[in-house]
Amino acid sequence: MKKHSNIPIFIPELACPHQCIFCDQKTISGTHTIPQPADVKDIVEQYLETIPKNRTINIAFFGGTFTGLPIELQEQYLIEAFKFIKRDRVSGIRLSTRPDYINVPVLELLKKYNVTTIELGAQSTSQEVLDETGRGHTVDDIRDASNLICKHGFELGLQMMIGLPGDSYERSIQTAKDIVSLGACNTRIYPAIVVKHTALEKLYYEERYTPLTLEEAVEWTKDIVHIFEKNNISILRMGLHPSDELVIGKSLIAGPFHASFKEMVMTQIWKELIDAELQSLNSSFSDKIKITVSDRQIHYAIGYRQTNREQLVSRGYNVRFEQNPSFSHYQLNIG
């Protein structure tokens, strides 16, 4: 099965009709200039030089509200991207947009240029959360857009954000369940953070908004991951992309941002798996143990900064981890 690679073209806030209280796309994406249609060729060519030839490659328009652009400008971007499809240099086009900027004419245009995946920034399926964050659309808009996208044969992606104003653990879990029921093929899970020059920054300093702690965000995401994996929904990202603006703290005010967020979530998942397996073993089981897992999962099983290994050592186990390439995703053996 071929691995996938995206060639990202960020168009931050271009055409977005609303300024959500959490949003400063230029900071979050690390992009401060907006590529023009004529720039697409050079961007794609530069990426193609570094991507292995045996991958499935898509051109991805991210960061803005692509389908909110004037139709002529949408087509200009698509024409440039489609040239690479016609020459069999990329497989398709994916893009992100808002639920209230999806309609039949837009979908017909996207189909014409071989757009394969449409990601909607749903963020939450709680109307209270959408209202408090200034999203400017309704839960019905999410449902209607999702139905149209699936009906027209596109792959549907639904992004969610946890810890927004008005959110709760229960509401985030319900959002994940709704993403499943709406027919999404893939998703992204973003913890809400406070960045400079946003309305959320003002609320934070006025003590009217408290972001999740990193520990809370990891715990919520862990439970959400179980929902998506149980329903075979691909999780494309956990946590925000670590742009320089966020990593070195230029624009991050507060909130659960961490460059290794996914690793922390997977560490917690594996901690629970290992603890459950140990509890199921006979009480006379030796304290000297060997834990065997898939080679793709061993890093997570050992844990972020080896926290799972150290936790077991602190409990008196003489533990050794081994990898087995034939093991499946969460397959585990303790012997």
C-alpha positions in Angstrom: 0.0 0.0 0.0 1.5 3.3 -1.1 2.3 6.0 1.4 0.7 9.4 0.9 2.3 12.8 0.8 0.6 16.2 0.5 2.2 19.3 -1.1 0.7 22.0 1.1 -0.2 25.4 -0.4 -1.3 27.7 2.5 -3.7 30.5 1.7 -4.3 31.9 5.2 -7.6 33.6 5.8 -8.0 34.3 2.1 -11.7 34.6 1.5 -12.7 33.7 5.0 -15.8 35.8 5.9 -15.5 35.4 9.6 -12.8 36.0 12.2 -13.3 33.2 14.6 -12.1 34.2 18.1 -9.4 31.6 18.1 -8.0 32.2 14.7 -4.9 33.9 13.3 -4.1 31.6 10.4 -0.9 33.4 9.5 0.5 32.6 13.0 -0.8 29.1 13.2 0.4 28.1 9.8 3.6 30.1 9.9 2.6 31.6 6.6 2.8 35.4 6.1 2.6 35.7 2.3 -0.2 34.4 0.2 0.8 32.4 -2.9 -0.8 33.4 -6.1 -2.0 31.0 -8.8 1.1 31.6 -10.8 3.2 30.5 -7.7 1.6 27.0 -7.6 3.9 25.6 -10.3 7.1 26.5 -8.5 5.8 25.4 -5.1 4.8 22.0 -6.4 8.0 21.5 -8.4 10.1 22.2 -5.3 8.2 19.6 -3.2 8.3 17.0 -6.0 12.1 17.1 -5.9 12.1 15.9 -2.3 9.2 13.4 -2.3 10.0 9.7 -3.0 8.6 8.6 -6.4 6.7 5.6 -5.0 4.2 7.8 -3.0 0.7 8.9 -3.8 0.9 12.7 -3.9 -1.8 15.3 -3.6 -1.7 19.0 -3.9 -3.4 20.5 -0.8 -4.9 24.0 -0.5 -5.0 24.6 3.2 -5.3 27.4 5.7 -8.2 29.4 4.2 -11.7 29.1 2.9 -10.9 27.9 -0.6 -14.5 27.6 -1.8 -15.2 31.1 -0.6 -12.8 32.6 -3.1 -14.3 34.2 -6.2 -15.1 31.4 -8.6 -12.6 32.7 -11.2 -9.8 32.7 -8.7 -10.7 29.2 -7.5 -10.4 28.0 -11.0 -7.1 29.7 -11.6 -5.6 27.8 -8.6 -7.2 24.5 -9.8 -6.0 24.9 -13.4 -2.4 25.2 -12.2 -2.7 22.2 -9.9 -4.5 20.1 -12.5 -1.6 20.5 -14.9 0.4 18.2 -12.7 -2.5 15.6 -12.6 -2.6 15.6 -16.4 1.1 14.8 -16.5 0.7 12.1 -13.9 3.0 13.8 -11.5 0.4 14.1 -8.7 -2.8 12.0 -8.1 -5.3 14.6 -7.0 -6.1 17.8 -5.2 -7.5 18.2 -1.6 -8.6 21.4 0.0 -10.0 22.8 3.2 -13.0 25.1 3.6 -16.0 26.1 5.7 -19.2 24.1 5.9 -21.3 27.2 4.8 -19.3 27.6 1.6 -20.3 24.3 0.0 -23.0 24.1 -2.7 -23.6 22.1 -5.9 -22.0 24.6 -8.4 -18.8 24.7 -6.3 -18.7 20.9 -6.1 -19.2 20.5 -9.8 -16.2 22.9 -10.4 -14.0 20.9 -7.9 -15.0 17.6 -9.6 -14.0 19.0 -13.0 -10.4 19.5 -11.8 -10.1 16.2 -10.0 -10.4 17.4 -6.4 -10.5 14.2 -4.4 -10.9 15.3 -0.8 -12.7 18.2 0.9 -11.9 18.9 4.5 -14.4 20.9 6.5 -13.4 22.9 9.5 -16.3 21.7 11.7 -14.5 22.3 15.0 -17.6 21.3 17.0 -21.1 19.9 16.5 -22.3 21.9 19.6 -24.2 24.9 18.5 -23.3 26.7 21.7 -19.6 26.2 21.0 -20.0 27.4 17.4 -21.8 30.5 18.7 -19.4 31.3 21.4 -16.4 31.0 19.0 -17.9 33.2 16.3 -17.9 30.5 13.7 -20.8 32.1 11.8 -22.4 28.9 10.7 -24.7 26.3 12.2 -24.5 22.6 13.0 -27.0 22.1 10.2 -24.5 23.7 7.8 -22.0 21.0 8.8 -24.5 18.2 8.2 -25.8 19.6 4.9 -22.2 20.2 3.5 -21.1 16.8 4.6 -24.0 15.1 2.9 -23.4 17.1 -0.3 -19.7 16.2 -0.4 -20.4 12.5 0.2 -23.3 12.5 -2.3 -21.0 14.0 -5.0 -18.3 11.3 -4.5 -15.7 13.2 -2.7 -13.7 11.9 0.3 -14.9 13.9 3.3 -12.6 15.2 6.0 -14.0 16.8 9.2 -11.6 18.7 11.5 -12.4 19.2 15.2 -11.1 21.4 17.9 -11.2 20.6 21.6 -11.3 23.0 24.5 -13.0 26.0 22.8 -15.1 28.4 24.8 -18.3 26.5 25.8 -16.7 23.2 25.1 -16.6 20.2 27.5 -15.3 16.7 27.5 -18.8 15.4 26.8 -19.3 17.9 23.9 -16.0 17.0 22.3 -16.8 13.3 22.6 -20.2 13.9 20.9 -18.4 15.9 18.1 -16.2 12.9 17.5 -19.2 10.6 17.3 -21.0 13.0 15.0 -18.0 13.1 12.7 -18.3 9.3 12.4 -22.0 9.4 11.7 -21.6 12.2 9.0 -19.5 9.8 6.9 -16.0 11.3 7.3 -13.1 9.3 6.0 -10.5 11.3 7.8 -10.1 13.9 10.6 -7.8 16.2 12.4 -7.8 16.9 16.1 -6.6 20.3 17.2 -6.5 21.5 20.9 -7.5 25.1 21.1 -4.7 27.5 22.0 -4.5 31.2 22.7 -2.4 33.1 20.2 -1.7 36.8 19.9 -4.0 39.2 18.0 -7.1 37.1 18.5 -10.3 37.7 20.4 -9.5 34.7 22.5 -6.4 36.4 23.7 -8.6 39.2 25.1 -11.0 36.7 26.8 -8.0 34.9 28.3 -6.5 38.1 29.8 -10.0 39.1 31.1 -10.1 35.6 32.8 -13.2 34.8 30.8 -11.6 31.8 29.1 -9.4 29.1 30.5 -7.7 26.8 28.0 -7.2 23.1 28.6 -4.1 22.0 30.4 -1.7 19.9 28.3 -2.7 16.9 30.5 -6.4 17.5 29.9 -5.9 17.9 26.1 -4.0 14.6 26.0 -6.6 12.8 28.0 -9.5 14.1 25.8 -7.7 13.3 22.6 -6.8 9.8 23.8 -10.5 9.0 24.2 -11.4 10.6 20.9 -8.7 8.6 19.1 -10.4 5.4 20.3 -13.7 6.5 18.7 -12.1 7.3 15.4 -10.0 4.1 15.3 -12.9 1.9 16.2 -14.7 3.3 13.2 -11.8 3.2 10.8 -11.5 6.9 10.4 -7.9 8.0 9.5 -6.5 10.6 11.9 -4.3 12.9 9.8 -3.1 15.0 12.6 -3.2 15.4 16.4 -2.1 18.8 17.6 -1.1 21.9 15.6 1.7 21.9 13.2 4.8 23.1 15.1 5.5 26.3 13.1 8.3 28.6 14.3 5.8 31.2 15.5 4.4 28.6 18.0 7.6 26.6 18.9 9.8 29.5 19.9 6.9 31.3 21.6 6.6 34.4 19.5 2.8 34.2 19.3 1.7 31.5 21.7 0.0 33.0 24.8 -1.4 30.0 26.5 -2.9 26.6 25.9 -1.9 22.9 25.3 0.5 23.3 22.4 3.4 20.8 22.3 5.5 19.8 19.3 5.2 16.1 20.5 1.5 16.2 21.2 0.7 13.1 19.2 3.5 11.2 20.9 2.1 12.1 24.3 -1.4 10.9 23.3 -0.1 7.6 21.9 2.0 7.2 25.1 -1.2 7.3 27.2 -2.9 4.9 24.9 0.0 2.4 25.3 0.2 3.0 29.0 -3.5 1.8 29.3 -2.9 -1.2 27.0 0.2 -2.3 29.0 -1.5 -1.8 32.4 -4.6 -3.7 31.3 -2.4 -6.6 30.0 -0.4 -6.8 33.2 -3.6 -6.8 35.3 -4.9 -9.7 33.3 -1.8 -11.8 33.9 -1.5 -14.3 36.8 -0.5 -12.6 40.1 2.5 -15.0 40.3 3.9 -13.6 37.0 7.6 -12.7 37.3 8.5 -9.0 37.7 11.1 -9.6 34.9 9.1 -8.9 31.8 9.6 -8.5 28.0 7.1 -6.4 26.2 6.8 -7.1 22.5 5.0 -4.7 20.1 4.9 -3.7 16.5 8.1 -2.0 15.2 5.9 1.0 14.2 4.5 1.3 17.8 7.5 0.6 20.0 8.5 4.3 20.3 5.0 5.0 21.6 4.9 1.9 23.8 8.2 3.0 25.6 6.6 6.4 25.9 7.4 10.0 25.4 10.7 10.5 27.1 10.5 6.9 28.1 7.7 7.6 30.6 6.0 4.3 30.2 9.2 2.4 30.7 10.1 4.5 33.8 6.6 4.1 35.2 7.0 0.3 35.0 10.4 0.5 36.6 9.1 2.6 39.5 6.5 -0.2 40.1 9.3 -2.8 40.5 9.3 -4.3 37.0 12.6 -5.2 35.3 11.3 -4.4 31.8 12.6 -4.9 28.3 10.9 -3.8 25.1 11.2 -5.6 21.8 9.8 -5.0 18.4 8.2 -7.5 16.0 7.5 -6.4 12.5 4.8 -9.0 12.1 2.7 -7.6 14.9 -0.4 -5.6 14.1 -1.1 -2.0 15.2 -1.9 -2.5 18.9 -0.8 -6.1 19.2 1.0 -6.7 22.5 2.7 -9.6 24.2 4.1 -9.6 27.7 6.3 -12.6 28.6 
